[in-house]
């Protein structure tokens, strides 16, 4: 991820499908996704409040 805050432009790798990007308060937040599990994006008032990740293990 390469961000230019002055111009408000970010370059991300579209080939990496194990990440999710959240924009909050003019910041780009990168979150790694688990191999198995789920990630919930919780919003309050239409804005992202938090991420909740539950990991699981495949046997």
C-alpha angles and dihedrals in degrees: 000000000000118000130189103196095184093058093031092234127135130187116207133181107253091192092066104085094172094080137070124201125213125191112211128162093346092308128113110222118198118207125187114224120226121247090240125012140053138282120207121200108211117203130191120191091354093303129104111261103173148333121240116198124191113190124204133188122227115216 
